[in-house]
């Protein structure tokens, strides 16, 4: 009898452990996001050159998954409606010519949810669903969708 109860408890623990593993967030690093190859492609219709990304197998495995990543919030408009998350602070971000497109992502958060005093120079951790885009007219090939700040 005692042996049977112990087996049941062990099976329940294994089952619950496997459930929590299936819904756990993946920790994503900026190094993971560098698993990409960029090719320039000229668009005659728009008269401009776009970058087309080919994502490596490791990076592609994160697509559509809930991930956690830390970075610096860069406001994209004066109204506080649109943000990017950058590997580096504002002074050295991709837009300033100090890094590549793999060091910044579109951050879909609730408008005005990131206080201005926490933007640009404060490392903040976010959780959300990673979306990879081979090409994007905005130049941002990564999106953290439904992002929320976490501790």
LUMNULO-798474 format. One record per atom (N, C-alpha, C): chain; residue in one letter; atom name; x, y, z. Coordinates in pm, whole numbers. Each point is the difference from the previous one (the first is absolute). Last residue first. Layout:
<kette=A; rest=A; atom=CA; x=X; y=Y; z=Z>;
...
This chain:
<kette=A; rest=X; atom=N; x=1026; y=4116; z=-1312>;
<kette=A; rest=X; atom=CA; x=112; y=20; z=94>;
<kette=A; rest=X; atom=C; x=109; y=-101; z=-22>;
<kette=A; rest=X; atom=N; x=-346; y=204; z=-388>;
<kette=A; rest=X; atom=CA; x=8; y=-100; z=106>;
<kette=A; rest=X; atom=C; x=121; y=31; z=89>;
<kette=A; rest=X; atom=N; x=-353; y=233; z=-414>;
<kette=A; rest=X; atom=CA; x=120; y=7; z=82>;
<kette=A; rest=X; atom=C; x=-7; y=-104; z=111>;
<kette=A; rest=X; atom=N; x=-236; y=-59; z=-484>;
<kette=A; rest=X; atom=CA; x=-27; y=51; z=135>;
<kette=A; rest=X; atom=C; x=131; y=0; z=77>;
<kette=A; rest=X; atom=N; x=-219; y=-66; z=-547>;
<kette=A; rest=X; atom=CA; x=110; y=10; z=97>;
<kette=A; rest=X; atom=C; x=-46; y=61; z=131>;
<kette=A; rest=X; atom=N; x=-196; y=-155; z=-457>;
<kette=A; rest=X; atom=CA; x=-67; y=-10; z=129>;
<kette=A; rest=X; atom=C; x=102; y=5; z=114>;
<kette=A; rest=X; atom=N; x=268; y=-78; z=-419>;
<kette=A; rest=X; atom=CA; x=-144; y=28; z=0>;
<kette=A; rest=X; atom=C; x=-58; y=-24; z=139>;
<kette=A; rest=X; atom=N; x=477; y=112; z=-249>;
<kette=A; rest=X; atom=CA; x=-40; y=-64; z=124>;
<kette=A; rest=X; atom=C; x=-146; y=40; z=20>;
<kette=A; rest=X; atom=N; x=323; y=-29; z=-462>;
<kette=A; rest=X; atom=CA; x=-106; y=64; z=79>;
<kette=A; rest=X; atom=C; x=-21; y=-81; z=127>;
<kette=A; rest=X; atom=N; x=382; y=79; z=-443>;
<kette=A; rest=X; atom=CA; x=-45; y=-73; z=118>;
<kette=A; rest=X; atom=C; x=-109; y=81; z=70>;
<kette=A; rest=X; atom=N; x=225; y=166; z=-382>;
<kette=A; rest=X; atom=CA; x=-30; y=-136; z=-43>;
<kette=A; rest=X; atom=C; x=-49; y=-89; z=115>;
<kette=A; rest=X; atom=N; x=37; y=544; z=-168>;
<kette=A; rest=X; atom=CA; x=2; y=-82; z=121>;
<kette=A; rest=X; atom=C; x=-49; y=-140; z=-35>;
<kette=A; rest=X; atom=N; x=7; y=359; z=-316>;
<kette=A; rest=X; atom=CA; x=138; y=-34; z=33>;
<kette=A; rest=X; atom=C; x=13; y=-82; z=127>;
<kette=A; rest=X; atom=N; x=-399; y=163; z=-254>;
<kette=A; rest=X; atom=CA; x=46; y=86; z=110>;
<kette=A; rest=X; atom=C; x=146; y=-24; z=34>;
<kette=A; rest=X; atom=N; x=-238; y=-260; z=-331>;
<kette=A; rest=X; atom=CA; x=25; y=136; z=-49>;
<kette=A; rest=X; atom=C; x=47; y=95; z=111>;
<kette=A; rest=X; atom=N; x=87; y=-534; z=-32>;
<kette=A; rest=X; atom=CA; x=-97; y=90; z=62>;
<kette=A; rest=X; atom=C; x=36; y=142; z=-42>;
<kette=A; rest=X; atom=N; x=129; y=-579; z=-51>;
<kette=A; rest=X; atom=CA; x=12; y=137; z=-49>;
<kette=A; rest=X; atom=C; x=-109; y=83; z=65>;
<kette=A; rest=X; atom=N; x=69; y=-431; z=162>;
<kette=A; rest=X; atom=CA; x=114; y=2; z=-90>;
<kette=A; rest=X; atom=C; x=23; y=139; z=-57>;
<kette=A; rest=X; atom=N; x=-220; y=-116; z=479>;
<kette=A; rest=X; atom=CA; x=-41; y=42; z=-134>;
<kette=A; rest=X; atom=C; x=124; y=8; z=-88>;
<kette=A; rest=X; atom=N; x=-200; y=-214; z=513>;
<kette=A; rest=X; atom=CA; x=112; y=26; z=-91>;
<kette=A; rest=X; atom=C; x=-55; y=36; z=-137>;
<kette=A; rest=X; atom=N; x=-174; y=2; z=544>;
<kette=A; rest=X; atom=CA; x=-42; y=-14; z=-139>;
<kette=A; rest=X; atom=C; x=119; y=41; z=-87>;
<kette=A; rest=X; atom=N; x=-118; y=-144; z=554>;
<kette=A; rest=X; atom=CA; x=93; y=45; z=-103>;
<kette=A; rest=X; atom=C; x=-55; y=-29; z=-139>;
<kette=A; rest=X; atom=N; x=-246; y=102; z=492>;
<kette=A; rest=X; atom=CA; x=12; y=-98; z=-107>;
<kette=A; rest=X; atom=C; x=91; y=56; z=-109>;
<kette=A; rest=X; atom=N; x=46; y=135; z=536>;
<kette=A; rest=X; atom=CA; x=-96; y=12; z=-109>;
<kette=A; rest=X; atom=C; x=24; y=-108; z=-104>;
<kette=A; rest=X; atom=N; x=218; y=281; z=470>;
<kette=A; rest=X; atom=CA; x=-49; y=-131; z=-42>;
<kette=A; rest=X; atom=C; x=-102; y=25; z=-110>;
<kette=A; rest=X; atom=N; x=443; y=301; z=233>;
<kette=A; rest=X; atom=CA; x=-136; y=-15; z=-53>;
<kette=A; rest=X; atom=C; x=-27; y=-145; z=-35>;
<kette=A; rest=X; atom=N; x=362; y=361; z=295>;
<kette=A; rest=X; atom=CA; x=-30; y=-135; z=-46>;
<kette=A; rest=X; atom=C; x=-146; y=-8; z=-42>;
<kette=A; rest=X; atom=N; x=391; y=420; z=32>;
<kette=A; rest=X; atom=CA; x=-132; y=-49; z=42>;
<kette=A; rest=X; atom=C; x=-22; y=-138; z=-62>;
<kette=A; rest=X; atom=N; x=391; y=422; z=100>;
<kette=A; rest=X; atom=CA; x=-17; y=-136; z=-51>;
<kette=A; rest=X; atom=C; x=-129; y=-57; z=59>;
<kette=A; rest=X; atom=N; x=120; y=525; z=-91>;
<kette=A; rest=X; atom=CA; x=-30; y=-98; z=104>;
<kette=A; rest=X; atom=C; x=-21; y=-136; z=-64>;
<kette=A; rest=X; atom=N; x=68; y=434; z=-231>;
<kette=A; rest=X; atom=CA; x=121; y=-38; z=71>;
<kette=A; rest=X; atom=C; x=-21; y=-99; z=114>;
<kette=A; rest=X; atom=N; x=-359; y=143; z=-336>;
<kette=A; rest=X; atom=CA; x=131; y=34; z=-56>;
<kette=A; rest=X; atom=C; x=119; y=-55; z=75>;
<kette=A; rest=X; atom=N; x=-485; y=48; z=252>;
<kette=A; rest=X; atom=CA; x=35; y=-17; z=-140>;
<kette=A; rest=X; atom=C; x=144; y=42; z=-25>;
<kette=A; rest=X; atom=N; x=-271; y=34; z=412>;
<kette=A; rest=X; atom=CA; x=59; y=-133; z=-17>;
<kette=A; rest=X; atom=C; x=43; y=-26; z=-144>;
<kette=A; rest=X; atom=N; x=-224; y=404; z=148>;
<kette=A; rest=X; atom=CA; x=125; y=-6; z=77>;
<kette=A; rest=X; atom=C; x=68; y=-137; z=-12>;
<kette=A; rest=X; atom=N; x=-430; y=85; z=-203>;
<kette=A; rest=X; atom=CA; x=110; y=66; z=-71>;
<kette=A; rest=X; atom=C; x=132; y=-7; z=77>;
<kette=A; rest=X; atom=N; x=-382; y=-385; z=48>;
<kette=A; rest=X; atom=CA; x=21; y=139; z=43>;
<kette=A; rest=X; atom=C; x=125; y=61; z=-64>;
<kette=A; rest=X; atom=N; x=-320; y=-381; z=-199>;
<kette=A; rest=X; atom=CA; x=137; y=9; z=49>;
<kette=A; rest=X; atom=C; x=25; y=146; z=41>;
<kette=A; rest=X; atom=N; x=-415; y=-125; z=-186>;
<kette=A; rest=X; atom=CA; x=17; y=-90; z=114>;
<kette=A; rest=X; atom=C; x=143; y=1; z=56>;
<kette=A; rest=X; atom=N; x=-242; y=232; z=-391>;
<kette=A; rest=X; atom=CA; x=37; y=76; z=120>;
<kette=A; rest=X; atom=C; x=20; y=-89; z=123>;
<kette=A; rest=X; atom=N; x=-235; y=-262; z=-381>;
<kette=A; rest=X; atom=CA; x=51; y=137; z=-12>;
<kette=A; rest=X; atom=C; x=18; y=66; z=136>;
<kette=A; rest=X; atom=N; x=49; y=-526; z=-48>;
<kette=A; rest=X; atom=CA; x=-112; y=93; z=14>;
<kette=A; rest=X; atom=C; x=55; y=142; z=-9>;
<kette=A; rest=X; atom=N; x=298; y=-338; z=-252>;
<kette=A; rest=X; atom=CA; x=-48; y=12; z=137>;
<kette=A; rest=X; atom=C; x=-123; y=90; z=0>;
<kette=A; rest=X; atom=N; x=370; y=-234; z=-352>;
<kette=A; rest=X; atom=CA; x=-145; y=24; z=6>;
<kette=A; rest=X; atom=C; x=-46; y=-8; z=144>;
<kette=A; rest=X; atom=N; x=477; y=84; z=-276>;
<kette=A; rest=X; atom=CA; x=-52; y=-36; z=131>;
<kette=A; rest=X; atom=C; x=-147; y=35; z=6>;
<kette=A; rest=X; atom=N; x=423; y=-107; z=-379>;
<kette=A; rest=X; atom=CA; x=-124; y=72; z=24>;
<kette=A; rest=X; atom=C; x=-58; y=-53; z=131>;
<kette=A; rest=X; atom=N; x=532; y=-30; z=-75>;
<kette=A; rest=X; atom=CA; x=-127; y=-63; z=-36>;
<kette=A; rest=X; atom=C; x=-116; y=93; z=30>;
<kette=A; rest=X; atom=N; x=594; y=-51; z=-60>;
<kette=A; rest=X; atom=CA; x=-118; y=80; z=34>;
<kette=A; rest=X; atom=C; x=-126; y=-74; z=-44>;
<kette=A; rest=X; atom=N; x=459; y=-135; z=-95>;
<kette=A; rest=X; atom=CA; x=12; y=50; z=137>;
<kette=A; rest=X; atom=C; x=-118; y=85; z=44>;
<kette=A; rest=X; atom=N; x=97; y=-196; z=-444>;
<kette=A; rest=X; atom=CA; x=-26; y=-111; z=93>;
<kette=A; rest=X; atom=C; x=7; y=44; z=146>;
<kette=A; rest=X; atom=N; x=103; y=287; z=-382>;
<kette=A; rest=X; atom=CA; x=-144; y=-17; z=21>;
<kette=A; rest=X; atom=C; x=-34; y=-115; z=94>;
<kette=A; rest=X; atom=N; x=483; y=239; z=64>;
<kette=A; rest=X; atom=CA; x=-78; y=-49; z=-113>;
<kette=A; rest=X; atom=C; x=-146; y=-21; z=34>;
<kette=A; rest=X; atom=N; x=364; y=382; z=209>;
<kette=A; rest=X; atom=CA; x=-26; y=-143; z=3>;
<kette=A; rest=X; atom=C; x=-84; y=-39; z=-121>;
<kette=A; rest=X; atom=N; x=134; y=456; z=102>;
<kette=A; rest=X; atom=CA; x=99; y=-70; z=81>;
<kette=A; rest=X; atom=C; x=-17; y=-152; z=-2>;
<kette=A; rest=X; atom=N; x=-267; y=390; z=-195>;
<kette=A; rest=X; atom=CA; x=107; y=-51; z=-83>;
<kette=A; rest=X; atom=C; x=105; y=-80; z=75>;
<kette=A; rest=X; atom=N; x=-430; y=199; z=148>;
<kette=A; rest=X; atom=CA; x=112; y=95; z=7>;
<kette=A; rest=X; atom=C; x=120; y=-50; z=-79>;
<kette=A; rest=X; atom=N; x=-396; y=-258; z=52>;
<kette=A; rest=X; atom=CA; x=-40; y=120; z=-72>;
<kette=A; rest=X; atom=C; x=112; y=105; z=-3>;
<kette=A; rest=X; atom=N; x=48; y=-406; z=252>;
<kette=A; rest=X; atom=CA; x=5; y=-24; z=-143>;
<kette=A; rest=X; atom=C; x=-30; y=126; z=-80>;
<kette=A; rest=X; atom=N; x=176; y=88; z=498>;
<kette=A; rest=X; atom=CA; x=-96; y=-91; z=-62>;
<kette=A; rest=X; atom=C; x=18; y=-7; z=-153>;
<kette=A; rest=X; atom=N; x=225; y=247; z=392>;
<kette=A; rest=X; atom=CA; x=73; y=-93; z=-86>;
<kette=A; rest=X; atom=C; x=-93; y=-92; z=-78>;
<kette=A; rest=X; atom=N; x=-154; y=346; z=308>;
<kette=A; rest=X; atom=CA; x=119; y=63; z=-59>;
<kette=A; rest=X; atom=C; x=73; y=-92; z=-98>;
<kette=A; rest=X; atom=N; x=-384; y=-152; z=264>;
<kette=A; rest=X; atom=CA; x=-35; y=93; z=-107>;
<kette=A; rest=X; atom=C; x=122; y=56; z=-73>;
<kette=A; rest=X; atom=N; x=79; y=-466; z=239>;
<kette=A; rest=X; atom=CA; x=-71; y=121; z=41>;
<kette=A; rest=X; atom=C; x=-17; y=94; z=-120>;
<kette=A; rest=X; atom=N; x=32; y=-527; z=-97>;
<kette=A; rest=X; atom=CA; x=85; y=104; z=58>;
<kette=A; rest=X; atom=C; x=-84; y=123; z=36>;
<kette=A; rest=X; atom=N; x=-206; y=-380; z=-185>;
<kette=A; rest=X; atom=CA; x=108; y=-66; z=74>;
<kette=A; rest=X; atom=C; x=83; y=102; z=75>;
<kette=A; rest=X; atom=N; x=-518; y=107; z=-122>;
<kette=A; rest=X; atom=CA; x=134; y=-4; z=-56>;
<kette=A; rest=X; atom=C; x=98; y=-74; z=90>;
<kette=A; rest=X; atom=N; x=-557; y=96; z=-138>;
<kette=A; rest=X; atom=CA; x=86; y=-52; z=105>;
<kette=A; rest=X; atom=C; x=136; y=-21; z=-63>;
<kette=A; rest=X; atom=N; x=-436; y=350; z=-120>;
<kette=A; rest=X; atom=CA; x=89; y=-108; z=-42>;
<kette=A; rest=X; atom=C; x=76; y=-45; z=123>;
<kette=A; rest=X; atom=N; x=-505; y=274; z=-85>;
<kette=A; rest=X; atom=CA; x=131; y=-20; z=60>;
<kette=A; rest=X; atom=C; x=79; y=-107; z=-74>;
<kette=A; rest=X; atom=N; x=-478; y=357; z=14>;
<kette=A; rest=X; atom=CA; x=78; y=-97; z=-76>;
<kette=A; rest=X; atom=C; x=142; y=-8; z=55>;
<kette=A; rest=X; atom=N; x=-334; y=299; z=174>;
<kette=A; rest=X; atom=CA; x=-87; y=-105; z=-53>;
<kette=A; rest=X; atom=C; x=77; y=-115; z=-64>;
<kette=A; rest=X; atom=N; x=108; y=463; z=206>;
<kette=A; rest=X; atom=CA; x=12; y=-117; z=86>;
<kette=A; rest=X; atom=C; x=-89; y=-115; z=-44>;
<kette=A; rest=X; atom=N; x=86; y=454; z=-204>;
<kette=A; rest=X; atom=CA; x=-125; y=-25; z=72>;
<kette=A; rest=X; atom=C; x=9; y=-118; z=97>;
<kette=A; rest=X; atom=N; x=346; y=150; z=-316>;
<kette=A; rest=X; atom=CA; x=-10; y=91; z=115>;
<kette=A; rest=X; atom=C; x=-123; y=-26; z=86>;
<kette=A; rest=X; atom=N; x=262; y=-389; z=-287>;
<kette=A; rest=X; atom=CA; x=-80; y=119; z=-27>;
<kette=A; rest=X; atom=C; x=-13; y=81; z=129>;
<kette=A; rest=X; atom=N; x=252; y=-399; z=-15>;
<kette=A; rest=X; atom=CA; x=3; y=26; z=-144>;
<kette=A; rest=X; atom=C; x=-87; y=119; z=-40>;
<kette=A; rest=X; atom=N; x=304; y=-194; z=459>;
<kette=A; rest=X; atom=CA; x=-128; y=52; z=-50>;
<kette=A; rest=X; atom=C; x=11; y=33; z=-149>;
<kette=A; rest=X; atom=N; x=271; y=-373; z=290>;
<kette=A; rest=X; atom=CA; x=24; y=118; z=-83>;
<kette=A; rest=X; atom=C; x=-136; y=50; z=-50>;
<kette=A; rest=X; atom=N; x=221; y=-348; z=406>;
<kette=A; rest=X; atom=CA; x=-117; y=49; z=-72>;
<kette=A; rest=X; atom=C; x=35; y=129; z=-72>;
<kette=A; rest=X; atom=N; x=322; y=-432; z=143>;
<kette=A; rest=X; atom=CA; x=-27; y=141; z=27>;
<kette=A; rest=X; atom=C; x=-117; y=46; z=-86>;
<kette=A; rest=X; atom=N; x=94; y=-522; z=188>;
<kette=A; rest=X; atom=CA; x=54; y=100; z=-91>;
<kette=A; rest=X; atom=C; x=-37; y=140; z=46>;
<kette=A; rest=X; atom=N; x=-70; y=-591; z=71>;
<kette=A; rest=X; atom=CA; x=29; y=130; z=63>;
<kette=A; rest=X; atom=C; x=58; y=94; z=-103>;
<kette=A; rest=X; atom=N; x=-348; y=-462; z=-10>;
<kette=A; rest=X; atom=CA; x=122; y=65; z=-46>;
<kette=A; rest=X; atom=C; x=15; y=134; z=71>;
<kette=A; rest=X; atom=N; x=-316; y=-496; z=-54>;
<kette=A; rest=X; atom=CA; x=38; y=109; z=90>;
<kette=A; rest=X; atom=C; x=132; y=55; z=-51>;
<kette=A; rest=X; atom=N; x=-438; y=-290; z=-247>;
<kette=A; rest=X; atom=CA; x=140; y=13; z=40>;
<kette=A; rest=X; atom=C; x=15; y=112; z=102>;
<kette=A; rest=X; atom=N; x=-371; y=-343; z=-297>;
<kette=A; rest=X; atom=CA; x=11; y=102; z=104>;
<kette=A; rest=X; atom=C; x=143; y=-1; z=52>;
<kette=A; rest=X; atom=N; x=-114; y=-151; z=-512>;
<kette=A; rest=X; atom=CA; x=4; y=-45; z=139>;
<kette=A; rest=X; atom=C; x=5; y=118; z=95>;
<kette=A; rest=X; atom=N; x=13; y=12; z=-493>;
<kette=A; rest=X; atom=CA; x=-133; y=-32; z=49>;
<kette=A; rest=X; atom=C; x=-4; y=-47; z=145>;
<kette=A; rest=X; atom=N; x=466; y=-36; z=-221>;
<kette=A; rest=X; atom=CA; x=-109; y=70; z=-67>;
<kette=A; rest=X; atom=C; x=-137; y=-49; z=50>;
<kette=A; rest=X; atom=N; x=452; y=-175; z=114>;
<kette=A; rest=X; atom=CA; x=-66; y=90; z=94>;
<kette=A; rest=X; atom=C; x=-125; y=67; z=-59>;
<kette=A; rest=X; atom=N; x=300; y=-287; z=-251>;
<kette=A; rest=X; atom=CA; x=-71; y=-82; z=98>;
<kette=A; rest=X; atom=C; x=-73; y=85; z=105>;
<kette=A; rest=X; atom=N; x=288; y=188; z=-338>;
<kette=A; rest=X; atom=CA; x=-133; y=-34; z=-52>;
<kette=A; rest=X; atom=C; x=-81; y=-83; z=100>;
<kette=A; rest=X; atom=N; x=457; y=101; z=92>;
<kette=A; rest=X; atom=CA; x=-87; y=116; z=16>;
<kette=A; rest=X; atom=C; x=-142; y=-31; z=-46>;
<kette=A; rest=X; atom=N; x=319; y=-340; z=-66>;
<kette=A; rest=X; atom=CA; x=-15; y=28; z=143>;
<kette=A; rest=X; atom=C; x=-95; y=118; z=24>;
<kette=A; rest=X; atom=N; x=119; y=-114; z=-447>;
<kette=A; rest=X; atom=CA; x=-90; y=-99; z=60>;
<kette=A; rest=X; atom=C; x=-25; y=29; z=149>;
<kette=A; rest=X; atom=N; x=126; y=419; z=-308>;
<kette=A; rest=X; atom=CA; x=58; y=-130; z=28>;
<kette=A; rest=X; atom=C; x=-99; y=-90; z=71>;
<kette=A; rest=X; atom=N; x=-135; y=409; z=-339>;
<kette=A; rest=X; atom=CA; x=21; y=-35; z=140>;
<kette=A; rest=X; atom=C; x=56; y=-141; z=12>;
<kette=A; rest=X; atom=N; x=-1; y=417; z=-365>;
<kette=A; rest=X; atom=CA; x=-16; y=-144; z=0>;
<kette=A; rest=X; atom=C; x=38; y=-46; z=139>;
<kette=A; rest=X; atom=N; x=-162; y=504; z=-224>;
<kette=A; rest=X; atom=CA; x=65; y=-86; z=97>;
<kette=A; rest=X; atom=C; x=-29; y=-147; z=-25>;
<kette=A; rest=X; atom=N; x=30; y=498; z=-278>;
<kette=A; rest=X; atom=CA; x=-78; y=-123; z=9>;
<kette=A; rest=X; atom=C; x=79; y=-92; z=93>;
<kette=A; rest=X; atom=N; x=-20; y=563; z=-109>;
<kette=A; rest=X; atom=CA; x=73; y=-116; z=47>;
<kette=A; rest=X; atom=C; x=-97; y=-117; z=11>;
<kette=A; rest=X; atom=N; x=-25; y=439; z=-348>;
<kette=A; rest=X; atom=CA; x=-48; y=-62; z=124>;
<kette=A; rest=X; atom=C; x=93; y=-114; z=38>;
<kette=A; rest=X; atom=N; x=-8; y=479; z=-331>;
<kette=A; rest=X; atom=CA; x=56; y=-131; z=28>;
<kette=A; rest=X; atom=C; x=-49; y=-48; z=136>;
<kette=A; rest=X; atom=N; x=-241; y=350; z=-382>;
<kette=A; rest=X; atom=CA; x=84; y=-12; z=118>;
<kette=A; rest=X; atom=C; x=48; y=-144; z=17>;
<kette=A; rest=X; atom=N; x=-347; y=203; z=-306>;
<kette=A; rest=X; atom=CA; x=126; y=70; z=-22>;
<kette=A; rest=X; atom=C; x=91; y=-5; z=122>;
<kette=A; rest=X; atom=N; x=-452; y=-197; z=-104>;
<kette=A; rest=X; atom=CA; x=17; y=100; z=106>;
<kette=A; rest=X; atom=C; x=128; y=81; z=-17>;
<kette=A; rest=X; atom=N; x=-96; y=-333; z=-321>;
<kette=A; rest=X; atom=CA; x=-127; y=71; z=18>;
<kette=A; rest=X; atom=C; x=13; y=111; z=102>;
<kette=A; rest=X; atom=N; x=358; y=-306; z=-81>;
<kette=A; rest=X; atom=CA; x=-11; y=104; z=-102>;
<kette=A; rest=X; atom=C; x=-128; y=81; z=15>;
<kette=A; rest=X; atom=N; x=309; y=-275; z=353>;
<kette=A; rest=X; atom=CA; x=-141; y=5; z=-40>;
<kette=A; rest=X; atom=C; x=-16; y=116; z=-97>;
<kette=A; rest=X; atom=N; x=437; y=-327; z=184>;
<kette=A; rest=X; atom=CA; x=-50; y=129; z=-45>;
<kette=A; rest=X; atom=C; x=-144; y=-13; z=-48>;
<kette=A; rest=X; atom=N; x=313; y=-271; z=377>;
<kette=A; rest=X; atom=CA; x=-83; y=-19; z=-119>;
<kette=A; rest=X; atom=C; x=-58; y=135; z=-39>;
<kette=A; rest=X; atom=N; x=404; y=-260; z=342>;
<kette=A; rest=X; atom=CA; x=-66; y=121; z=-48>;
<kette=A; rest=X; atom=C; x=-75; y=-31; z=-128>;
<kette=A; rest=X; atom=N; x=120; y=-329; z=429>;
<kette=A; rest=X; atom=CA; x=28; y=22; z=-141>;
<kette=A; rest=X; atom=C; x=-75; y=126; z=-41>;
<kette=A; rest=X; atom=N; x=167; y=-290; z=485>;
<kette=A; rest=X; atom=CA; x=-69; y=110; z=-68>;
<kette=A; rest=X; atom=C; x=45; y=9; z=-145>;
<kette=A; rest=X; atom=N; x=-41; y=-386; z=423>;
<kette=A; rest=X; atom=CA; x=84; y=48; z=-109>;
<kette=A; rest=X; atom=C; x=-81; y=104; z=-76>;
<kette=A; rest=X; atom=N; x=-2; y=-228; z=535>;
<kette=A; rest=X; atom=CA; x=-69; y=46; z=-121>;
<kette=A; rest=X; atom=C; x=103; y=45; z=-102>;
<kette=A; rest=X; atom=N; x=-6; y=-95; z=514>;
<kette=A; rest=X; atom=CA; x=1; y=-119; z=-85>;
<kette=A; rest=X; atom=C; x=-79; y=29; z=-128>;
<kette=A; rest=X; atom=N; x=41; y=293; z=386>;
<kette=A; rest=X; atom=CA; x=102; y=22; z=-103>;
<kette=A; rest=X; atom=C; x=15; y=-122; z=-91>;
<kette=A; rest=X; atom=N; x=-291; y=19; z=387>;
<kette=A; rest=X; atom=CA; x=-55; y=79; z=-110>;
<kette=A; rest=X; atom=C; x=102; y=26; z=-111>;
<kette=A; rest=X; atom=N; x=128; y=-222; z=404>;
<kette=A; rest=X; atom=CA; x=-93; y=-85; z=-75>;
<kette=A; rest=X; atom=C; x=-52; y=73; z=-123>;
<kette=A; rest=X; atom=N; x=256; y=246; z=299>;
<kette=A; rest=X; atom=CA; x=86; y=-89; z=-78>;
<kette=A; rest=X; atom=C; x=-86; y=-96; z=-82>;
<kette=A; rest=X; atom=N; x=-202; y=278; z=311>;
<kette=A; rest=X; atom=CA; x=29; y=75; z=-123>;
<kette=A; rest=X; atom=C; x=94; y=-81; z=-88>;
<kette=A; rest=X; atom=N; x=-321; y=-274; z=323>;
<kette=A; rest=X; atom=CA; x=110; y=95; z=13>;
<kette=A; rest=X; atom=C; x=18; y=74; z=-133>;
<kette=A; rest=X; atom=N; x=-410; y=-283; z=288>;
<kette=A; rest=X; atom=CA; x=58; y=34; z=-130>;
<kette=A; rest=X; atom=C; x=110; y=102; z=24>;
<kette=A; rest=X; atom=N; x=-303; y=-391; z=282>;
<kette=A; rest=X; atom=CA; x=82; y=120; z=14>;
<kette=A; rest=X; atom=C; x=73; y=20; z=-132>;
<kette=A; rest=X; atom=N; x=-487; y=-240; z=77>;
<kette=A; rest=X; atom=CA; x=139; y=-21; z=-38>;
<kette=A; rest=X; atom=C; x=74; y=130; z=24>;
<kette=A; rest=X; atom=N; x=-459; y=-189; z=259>;
<kette=A; rest=X; atom=CA; x=57; y=91; z=-97>;
<kette=A; rest=X; atom=C; x=146; y=-38; z=-26>;
<kette=A; rest=X; atom=N; x=-396; y=-354; z=147>;
<kette=A; rest=X; atom=CA; x=103; y=91; z=51>;
<kette=A; rest=X; atom=C; x=53; y=88; z=-111>;
<kette=A; rest=X; atom=N; x=-326; y=-369; z=-22>;
<kette=A; rest=X; atom=CA; x=-50; y=137; z=-5>;
<kette=A; rest=X; atom=C; x=104; y=101; z=50>;
<kette=A; rest=X; atom=N; x=84; y=-480; z=-22>;
<kette=A; rest=X; atom=CA; x=-60; y=34; z=-128>;
<kette=A; rest=X; atom=C; x=-47; y=144; z=-9>;
<kette=A; rest=X; atom=N; x=176; y=-186; z=405>;
<kette=A; rest=X; atom=CA; x=107; y=18; z=-98>;
<kette=A; rest=X; atom=C; x=-58; y=44; z=-135>;
<kette=A; rest=X; atom=N; x=-293; y=-112; z=350>;
<kette=A; rest=X; atom=CA; x=61; y=130; z=24>;
<kette=A; rest=X; atom=C; x=113; y=25; z=-98>;
<kette=A; rest=X; atom=N; x=-214; y=-421; z=-16>;
<kette=A; rest=X; atom=CA; x=-93; y=108; z=-37>;
<kette=A; rest=X; atom=C; x=66; y=136; z=17>;
<kette=A; rest=X; atom=N; x=235; y=-382; z=142>;
<kette=A; rest=X; atom=CA; x=-2; y=9; z=-147>;
<kette=A; rest=X; atom=C; x=-95; y=109; z=-47>;
<kette=A; rest=X; atom=N; x=19; y=-90; z=462>;
<kette=A; rest=X; atom=CA; x=127; y=56; z=-46>;
<kette=A; rest=X; atom=C; x=4; y=15; z=-151>;
<kette=A; rest=X; atom=N; x=-366; y=-220; z=197>;
<kette=A; rest=X; atom=CA; x=-6; y=144; z=26>;
<kette=A; rest=X; atom=C; x=129; y=69; z=-45>;
<kette=A; rest=X; atom=N; x=-12; y=-472; z=-32>;
<kette=A; rest=X; atom=CA; x=-99; y=60; z=-89>;
<kette=A; rest=X; atom=C; x=-6; y=152; z=18>;
<kette=A; rest=X; atom=N; x=272; y=-248; z=293>;
<kette=A; rest=X; atom=CA; x=57; y=-1; z=-135>;
<kette=A; rest=X; atom=C; x=-95; y=68; z=-98>;
<kette=A; rest=X; atom=N; x=-157; y=-57; z=437>;
<kette=A; rest=X; atom=CA; x=110; y=98; z=-4>;
<kette=A; rest=X; atom=C; x=63; y=8; z=-139>;
<kette=A; rest=X; atom=N; x=-327; y=-332; z=75>;
<kette=A; rest=X; atom=CA; x=-62; y=133; z=1>;
<kette=A; rest=X; atom=C; x=108; y=108; z=-9>;
<kette=A; rest=X; atom=N; x=144; y=-443; z=47>;
<kette=A; rest=X; atom=CA; x=-57; y=23; z=-134>;
<kette=A; rest=X; atom=C; x=-66; y=137; z=-10>;
<kette=A; rest=X; atom=N; x=165; y=-135; z=422>;
<kette=A; rest=X; atom=CA; x=112; y=20; z=-94>;
<kette=A; rest=X; atom=C; x=-54; y=30; z=-140>;
<kette=A; rest=X; atom=N; x=-314; y=-118; z=329>;
<kette=A; rest=X; atom=CA; x=57; y=133; z=28>;
<kette=A; rest=X; atom=C; x=113; y=31; z=-96>;
<kette=A; rest=X; atom=N; x=-183; y=-430; z=-20>;
<kette=A; rest=X; atom=CA; x=-98; y=98; z=-48>;
<kette=A; rest=X; atom=C; x=54; y=142; z=20>;
<kette=A; rest=X; atom=N; x=250; y=-357; z=177>;
<kette=A; rest=X; atom=CA; x=7; y=1; z=-147>;
<kette=A; rest=X; atom=C; x=-95; y=104; z=-58>;
<kette=A; rest=X; atom=N; x=-15; y=-71; z=465>;
<kette=A; rest=X; atom=CA; x=124; y=68; z=-37>;
<kette=A; rest=X; atom=C; x=14; y=7; z=-152>;
<kette=A; rest=X; atom=N; x=-360; y=-241; z=174>;
<kette=A; rest=X; atom=CA; x=-20; y=143; z=24>;
<kette=A; rest=X; atom=C; x=125; y=77; z=-41>;
<kette=A; rest=X; atom=N; x=27; y=-467; z=-20>;
<kette=A; rest=X; atom=CA; x=-92; y=50; z=-101>;
<kette=A; rest=X; atom=C; x=-22; y=150; z=16>;
<kette=A; rest=X; atom=N; x=255; y=-230; z=328>;
<kette=A; rest=X; atom=CA; x=73; y=4; z=-125>;
<kette=A; rest=X; atom=C; x=-87; y=61; z=-111>;
<kette=A; rest=X; atom=N; x=-196; y=-91; z=418>;
<kette=A; rest=X; atom=CA; x=90; y=115; z=10>;
<kette=A; rest=X; atom=C; x=77; y=21; z=-131>;
<kette=A; rest=X; atom=N; x=-270; y=-380; z=32>;
<kette=A; rest=X; atom=CA; x=-83; y=119; z=0>;
<kette=A; rest=X; atom=C; x=87; y=126; z=0>;
